[in-house]
Amino acid sequence: MTKEKIMLELFEFSAPTYYKWKKQDKRKILDLLEYAFSDDDLIEFLKTKKITKIEESVNGQYLLDLSLKFYKFLRHITNYKVAKIVLSLLENSYLENNEKVIIEKIAENIYVEEEFYTSMKLAILNLVQKQEPLVLEYLCKNRIKIENEFNKKSSTLKKIDFLSSNIA
């Protein structure tokens, strides 16, 4: 598909209008489209109403952020060791169930884990159940990345010296 045909289909106008916009009016929107998107990107958009590289970029960061929030809260209500075990349980359950998130199977794995107290099991299960399946799937696929990102972000946080008092 030529650039002209792509633009005609994208803007739904005639060839003379396209050339007028391009040569006479020098519309900035055409410059932006050429700058930001390849012809393949625009063709993909015309066919699917989406551009894969943008979807992956936006959704990937969004899912990473939600996963990090989940992990942070999990570590808040439990501890480092338990949080690592929970992520491993999620990942193992995902792999054992043909790469599907099945809450019932995750619950079974949580309740048979001997490292967790009974009240902790309930809190962990409640947290897992509140997550969107897509977030749980992302957690299962990216366990190590999430742990590394969390550790990287927490190490860059400002350290507060609790020993020095700030009493006026």
Wavefront OBJ file of the C-alpha trace (Angstrom):
o trace
v 0.000 0.000 0.000
v 1.445 3.374 -0.939
v 1.743 6.326 1.416
v -0.955 8.090 -0.599
v -3.415 5.191 -0.265
v -2.707 4.916 3.448
v -3.454 8.610 3.996
v -6.567 8.498 1.805
v -7.958 5.623 3.802
v -6.888 7.102 7.132
v -8.387 10.551 6.542
v -11.208 9.389 4.245
v -10.678 12.155 1.726
v -9.770 12.330 -1.968
v -6.306 12.297 -3.545
v -6.485 15.997 -4.515
v -7.222 16.897 -0.881
v -4.245 14.832 0.275
v -1.905 16.574 -2.157
v -3.313 19.972 -1.201
v -2.691 19.228 2.480
v 0.777 17.903 1.711
v 2.072 20.537 -0.755
v 0.043 23.737 -0.383
v -1.244 23.748 3.183
v 1.668 21.788 4.639
v -0.514 20.361 7.389
v 1.500 19.415 10.426
v -0.592 16.330 11.107
v 0.938 14.677 8.040
v 4.432 15.488 9.294
v 3.543 14.049 12.685
v 2.213 10.824 11.196
v 5.338 10.397 9.077
v 7.562 11.178 12.050
v 5.863 8.922 14.593
v 4.587 5.974 12.570
v 5.887 3.731 9.856
v 3.678 2.761 6.942
v 3.345 -0.693 8.518
v 2.094 0.876 11.768
v -0.561 2.861 9.909
v -1.636 -0.147 7.844
v -1.935 -2.186 11.039
v -4.074 0.571 12.565
v -6.342 0.687 9.513
v -6.867 -3.081 9.694
v -7.098 -3.610 13.460
v -7.703 -0.156 15.013
v -4.596 -0.808 17.126
v -0.832 -0.539 16.799
v 0.894 -3.445 18.532
v 4.061 -1.612 19.576
v 2.009 1.087 21.302
v -0.324 -1.415 22.964
v 2.632 -3.384 24.303
v 4.380 -0.276 25.544
v 1.360 1.225 27.291
v -0.113 -2.016 28.632
v 3.283 -3.372 29.638
v 4.098 -0.374 31.822
v 0.563 -0.309 33.243
v 0.705 -3.999 34.162
v 4.185 -3.601 35.608
v 2.969 -0.723 37.798
v -0.043 -2.725 39.032
v 2.158 -5.753 39.671
v 4.620 -3.684 41.660
v 1.743 -2.265 43.746
v 0.515 -5.809 44.389
v 3.996 -6.957 45.412
v 4.527 -3.898 47.625
v 1.246 -4.483 49.435
v 1.972 -8.204 49.706
v 5.305 -7.433 51.358
v 3.553 -4.919 53.607
v 1.015 -7.442 54.934
v 3.517 -10.315 55.124
v 7.296 -10.147 54.796
v 10.010 -10.542 52.167
v 10.253 -14.333 52.458
v 6.505 -14.915 52.299
v 6.092 -12.515 49.367
v 8.734 -14.419 47.387
v 6.976 -17.704 48.149
v 3.616 -16.273 47.039
v 5.057 -15.110 43.711
v 6.610 -18.545 43.221
v 3.274 -20.185 44.036
v 1.535 -17.979 41.480
v 4.130 -18.752 38.831
v 4.051 -22.513 39.513
v 0.254 -22.611 39.505
v 0.226 -20.749 36.193
v 2.662 -23.196 34.612
v 0.930 -26.272 36.045
v -2.422 -25.135 34.623
v -1.273 -24.725 31.008
v -0.487 -21.033 31.412
v -3.875 -20.129 32.843
v -4.673 -18.271 36.035
v -7.098 -20.384 38.062
v -7.913 -18.786 41.407
v -9.133 -22.062 42.926
v -5.797 -23.756 42.204
v -3.894 -20.765 43.581
v -6.046 -20.910 46.730
v -5.260 -24.602 47.152
v -1.552 -23.915 46.828
v -1.745 -21.095 49.379
v -3.653 -23.215 51.897
v -1.268 -26.168 51.724
v 1.825 -23.955 52.130
v 3.308 -24.685 55.561
v 5.291 -21.415 55.758
v 2.092 -19.348 56.128
v 0.006 -18.817 59.242
v -3.733 -19.377 58.845
v -4.605 -15.685 59.135
v -1.835 -14.863 56.667
v -3.264 -17.373 54.173
v -6.613 -15.595 54.270
v -5.030 -12.169 53.797
v -2.920 -13.413 50.870
v -5.896 -15.090 49.221
v -8.022 -11.946 49.604
v -5.281 -9.882 47.991
v -4.922 -12.345 45.105
v -8.677 -12.490 44.528
v -8.891 -8.695 44.256
v -6.444 -8.634 41.333
v -7.512 -8.584 37.716
v -6.692 -11.861 35.918
v -4.470 -9.933 33.500
v -2.385 -8.598 36.392
v -2.066 -12.078 37.896
v -1.010 -13.433 34.520
v 1.596 -10.683 34.218
v 2.857 -11.508 37.724
v 3.141 -15.179 36.813
v 5.040 -14.485 33.597
v 7.352 -11.825 35.056
v 8.082 -12.876 38.642
v 11.821 -12.217 38.529
v 11.404 -8.914 36.712
v 8.925 -7.718 39.353
v 11.202 -8.702 42.226
v 14.165 -6.980 40.554
v 12.187 -3.817 39.719
v 10.851 -3.647 43.259
v 14.322 -4.053 44.741
v 15.733 -1.463 42.339
v 13.009 1.069 43.181
v 13.228 0.463 46.921
v 17.006 0.865 46.905
v 16.700 4.293 45.282
v 14.250 5.558 47.881
v 15.586 8.097 50.333
v 16.826 6.391 53.455
v 15.492 7.913 56.660
v 17.674 7.864 59.719
v 15.336 6.904 62.547
v 18.083 7.272 65.130
v 18.351 11.031 64.845
v 15.528 12.695 66.682
v 13.793 15.728 65.298
v 12.367 17.041 68.529
v 11.997 20.809 68.748
l 1 2 3 4 5 6 7 8 9 10 11 12 13 14 15 16 17 18 19 20 21 22 23 24 25 26 27 28 29 30 31 32 33 34 35 36 37 38 39 40 41 42 43 44 45 46 47 48 49 50 51 52 53 54 55 56 57 58 59 60 61 62 63 64 65 66 67 68 69 70 71 72 73 74 75 76 77 78 79 80 81 82 83 84 85 86 87 88 89 90 91 92 93 94 95 96 97 98 99 100 101 102 103 104 105 106 107 108 109 110 111 112 113 114 115 116 117 118 119 120 121 122 123 124 125 126 127 128 129 130 131 132 133 134 135 136 137 138 139 140 141 142 143 144 145 146 147 148 149 150 151 152 153 154 155 156 157 158 159 160 161 162 163 164 165 166 167 168
